[in-house]
Amino acid sequence: MFRRLPEIETAAEAVAFTIDGRPANARAGDSVAAALLANGITACRNTPVSGAARGPYCMMGVCFDCLVTIDGTGNRQGCQVRVAPGMAVETQNGKREVER
């Protein structure tokens, strides 16, 4: 459904970050949600009730399906945060822990 435009793919510098502890790369200016999709991650959380997989949908902060943990803070909307060098992104499983 989402794919990078060819002329944009080479225009921006690479940004290194991690997804669930694994190294990944994005382009400068990408949102976390776009970076997840570009790295083949289509589900960034599971719902607390049914465990259904959810992934970025609206890409503009309305649907809350792109919730992830960013640098230790949970329930962040991945579509509203730009990826940064060294950022640690974790997918969420179920409800958020109180400390996060």
Secondary structure, DSSP 8 states (H G I E B T S, - for coil): -----HHHHTTS-EEEEEETTEEEEEETT-BHHHHHHHTT----EE-TTT--EE---SSSSSS-TTEEEETTEEEEEGGGSB--TT-EEE-EESS--TT-
